[in-house]
Amino acid sequence: MQLQSLQVRQYRNLQEIAVDTSAQFVVFHGDNGQGKTNLIEAICSLATLRSFRTHRVADQIRWGQDEAFISGKIEDEGHVRELRLKLNKNGRKSTIDGKSPANLSNYFESIRAIVFAPQHVELVRGAPQQRRDFLDRGCFTLQPHYLESFRTFKKLLSQRSALLRNQNFDLMQMEVLEDQLAVAGAYISIKRQRLVEGLVEPFVSVHTHLTGQSTVGIRYRSTLGEGDESERAEKFRMMMRERRDEEILRGSSLVGPQRDDLIVSLKEKNARAFASQGQSRALVIALKLAELDLAQKRGVYPLFLLDDLSSELDAIRRGRLVEILHEKAIQIFVSTTNLSILEKSVENMLQYQVVEGQISGI
């Protein structure tokens, strides 16, 4: 999977950009505040239909403009398709070769991406929701149809919470909904569990290569236990019925995969409580690279987007990270203030300087 070209119009401070991206490494460099991250964000938005910086579409549109556009030609196993994303007050609209996809899974069969940005350090030290998001994105990267299953789960969960707030609900309606939610939740739980099991070995391996330390680990903490999918569904069903009265008092669902967590350990301690800023960066990068490794083992080759390489690791670890990326058979997009980090060690690279939202090649 390779993004061969990129066009961006009226996106943040990027007025109109058209650039060749047909290389293994594509590097955007320049001073801070010039638009490097905006280019990485634009590629992320095209590949995932969401920004890694904001949930508001309006924030991504250039000041004073009504719409923004991102498009690119993606080549995969000899097939070239043109993907296009339009952003305006009505939200997002994506097309493939000029036509609306039948569903989102079809769109994501054409392009996927894994992203690391400075704010992702909170994946380790932040709230459990951020780690659940990481797991769900990882499941989606491997299997785009996971998105539809996750949306079904969220819809059913919302419907049950609405019934709980309406204390005069119909008991039969509640039980039917709980049966459906139990099946959907068990599917989410088992997919996350399998993802984490696949991430363990590459996570430890990459972290060891990156830092020289191997005393790390990850495990999935599921409220539905360790059974198979049918056992988890039955446990979820029983938990909902046992705690229904308490949930009615609180007006929300208290059990299920929406309460799960990914436990990241460092030296046999929970990294959320004990990891320093630098240690957290290395852990998150190792998690992202483990996700990439697992995807490749499953025959998926997503784009890898790395924002602000200059600030995230010390010189030794940056060098090791570049070595790891150079060995991957994937396309990598990097933003940096220091081009020398890459110049001596990377072949098949396109370099673009970014100044006030405009770019020039080297």
N, C-alpha and C positions, 0 to 999 in steps of 0.2 A: 504494500500500500504506500503510494507516494503522492504527495500534493505537488503537482508539476508547476502550477502557476497560481497566483493569488491576486485578486482585485478587491480593493476596499474603497468605499466612497462615503463620505460624510460620517465616518465612524470616529467618535471622540475628536482628537485633534488631527485626524487623518482626512484631508479633504478629498484627494483622489490619488490612489496608489495602484500601480500595476507592476508586478514583479515576478521574475522567473524564480521558481523555488525547486527546480529539478536537481537537487543534490542531496547526499546523505545528511550533511550538516548545513543548515541555513542559519546564519548568525546576524542578528541585528545589534549593532553597537553604537555607542554615543554617550553623551552626558545624560545625567538624570533629568527627567521631565521633558524629554524630547519626543516621546511616542513609541519607544521600544516595546514597553509592556503592552501598549495599545495594539500593536501588531500581533503579539503572542495571544492577547485576549481575543482579537478578531478571528484568528485561526481556531482557538478553543471554541468560540461561539459557533463557527461554521461546523466544527466536528461534533459538538455535543449539544448544540442548540441552547447553551446557557453560558453565561460569563462566570469566571472564577472570582470576580471582584464585586459583583452586585446582582441583586435580583430584579432591579428596575431597568426595564428596557430603555426608558427615557434617558437614563444616565449614559447610555452608550451612543446616543445620537449626538452628532456635532451641534454645538450651541447655535441656535437660530435656524436649524434645519428641521424638517418634519419627518424625514426618513433617512435611514442608513442602509447600505447594501454591502454584502460580503459575498464573493463568489470565488470558486476555485475549480480547477480541473484535477480530478483524482484518478490515478492509474492503479489498477490492481489486476495482476495476472494478465496483462495485455489489454484489458478493457479500460477505456477512458470515459469518465462521466463528468458532467458539469453540475456542480452543486451550487445552489444560490440561496442566500438568506436575506430576507427583507425585514427590517425592524422599523416599526412606527407606533403610533399611539394605540393601535389595535393589538399590538403584540408582535409575534414572530410568524413569518411564513416562509417555509422552506420548499424548494423544488429540486427535482433531479431531471436534468436534460429538459428543463422548461416545463415539467409536469409535476403536479402535486403528488407526493408519494401516497400510496393506498393507506399506509399506516407508518408510524414512526420506526417500527422495526425495519421496514424496507429501506428507509433513509439511512439508518445506522449500519446496515449491511455494507454500505458504500464507504463509510468513513467513521473512524473512532479515534480517540486520543486519550492519553494519560498526561496529566498536567502537574507540575510542581511549581509553586510560587511561594514567596517568603511567608505569606500568611498561613500557609499550610502547616507550619510548625505547631499550630494549635490542634492539629489532629491528635497529637500525643497528649498535650497538656490541657486541652479544652474539654467541653462537655461531651458526654457519650453520643449525643446526636451527630457530632462531627465524625466520629468513628463509624457509626452506623451508615452515614452517608458514603464514607469511603468503601465500606463493604458492598453497599448497593450499587455504587458506580463500578466496582470491580466485577460484580456479577453481571452487570449490564454490558461491560466491555467484552466479556467472554460470550455472552448470549444476549443479543439485543432484545429478544422477546421477553426477557426478564422484566423489562420496563412495564409491559402490559400487566404482568402478574402483580408487580409491586403496586401499580395504580389501582388494580382491583382490590388488593388488600387495604390500601389507604381509604378507598371509597367505602368499603364495608365497615372499617373501623370508625369512620366519621358517622356513618349511619347508626351504628350501635351507640356511640357517644350521644348522639341526638336523642335516641330513645331513652337512654339513662337519665338525661336531663328532664324528660317528660315522664314523670313518675307514674302516670296513668297509662303506660304502654300496654299493648296486647301481649300477653305472655307467649302465645304461640308464635307471633311475629318475631319476638325477641329470640326464641329458641331456634327458629329457622335461620335467622341472621347469624346467630352464634355458630351454628353448624357450618355455614358457608365461610365464616371468618376463621374458624378452626382449621379448615382445609387450606385456605389461602395463607394463613399465618404459618402453618407447618411447612408449606412449600418455601416461603421466604427463609425460615429458620434453617432448613436443611441445605438450601443453596448457599447461604452465608457460611454455614459450617464447612461445607466442602471447599468453598473458596479459601477459607483460612487454612484448612489442612494442606491445600496446594501451595499456599504462600510460605509456610513455615520454613522449608528447606532453603528456597532462594533468599528469603529474608535474612536468615542467619548467615548464609554464604556471602551475600552482598555486603552486609554490615561488617563482617570480618575483613573483607577485602578493603572496604572503605576506611575502617578505623583501626584495624588490628585487634579488635575486641570481639570475642565470640559469645560472651555471656548475655545473650539477648533471647527473647522468645515472644511468641504471640499465641493467644488462645481466644476462642469465641465463648463468651459467657451467655448462654441461652436460658431464658426463663422456662423454656419448654423441655429442658433436659437433654439427654444424649441419645434418645431412641431414634428409630427410623421415622419416616415421614408420617405413617399412620399412627405410630405411638405418640408422636408430638401433637398431632391433631387431636387425639383423644385427651391428652393431658391439658391442652389449651381449652378444650370444651369443658372439662371438669373444673378447671381453675376459674373460668368465667362464671360458671354457675355457683361455685362455692363463694365467690367474692362479690356476687352481684349486688347484694344489699349495701356493702361498703361502697361500691362504685356508684350506686344510686345516690348515696349521701354526698359523694364528692363530685358527681356529675361528669365523670370521665372514666375511661378504661384503664385499669391499673395493672393488667397482666397482658403478656403477649410480646412478640418480637420488637415492638416499638419501645420496649424497656430493656433490650439486650445491649451488650457492650463488647468491644474488642479490647482485651487486656494486653497491653504492650509491656514487657518486663525488661529491665536492665539490671544486671547483677542480682537477679532473683528478687527484685523489688519492682513495684508498680511504677513504671516510668512517668505516669501522670503526676505523681507526687514527688518523685526524686530526680527526674532528669533535668539537667541544666538546659539553657537555651541552645548551646552548641550540640549537646547530646541529642536534644529533641530534633534538631535539623537533620542530623545524621540518621536518626531512626526513621524519620518521615521519608527521606530520600531512599533509604533501604526498602521501605514499604512500597514506594512507587516503583522502584526498579524490580522488586519481587513480583509486583502485579504485571509488569511488562514481561518478565521472564515466563510467568505462568501463561500469559496470553500467547506468547510465541510457541510454547509447548503444545498449546491447543490449536495451533495453526492460524492465530490471529496476529496481525502485525500493525498495531496502532501507531499513530504519530506520537512522538514524545516531545512535550513542550516544557522547556525549562526557563523560567523567568528569573532574571537577575542572578546569574551564575556568580558574578563577581563578589557578592556580599554573603553568600550562604555558607561557605566552607573556607577553612584555611587553605594555604597554597598546596600543601601535601595532599589533603583530601580532595581538593579540586582536581589535581592531577590524576588521582586514582579514579575519580568519577568520570573524567574524560576518557580514560583508558577503558573503563567498563562500557561506556556508550559507544566508543569507537568499534568495539567488537560486536555490537548488536546489528542485526540485519534489518534495521528500521530507519525511518527518517526522523531527524532530530532538529528541533527549532530552539534556538538559544538567544536570550537577550543578555547583554553584558556591557559594562562600562570599560572593560579591559580586554581588548582583542588579543593581547599577547598570551592570554590563558590558553587560547586554542591554536594560534598560528603555527606553532612549531610541531604540534602533535596530531593534527587532523588533515586528512586528505579528502578529496571530493567535497569541498566546502564552498559555499557562496557567502560572501560577506557584503553587508549593506550598512552604511552609516546612516543614522537617523538624526535629522536636525529639524526641529520645529515642525514635526509632522511630515516632512519630506525625506525621501531616501535617495541615496546614490550608491552605485556598486563600486567595488574595488577590484 
